[in-house]
């Protein structure tokens, strides 16, 4: 859940930042200028959380299967 929240949250934060910067720039001048940068650090960390969650899920499944065998 944390991985998906980080992945979606970073994209939403980028969109909100871009809209805010564009609105601020347009209120100051007539030109439509403004920029925002997407932080790939959050996207990569979310992929790391998703990978760790998958490893733990598979480990629990193997442990449950082994408990049935023994």
Order of alpha helices (4+ residues) and beta strands (2+ residues): alpha-alpha
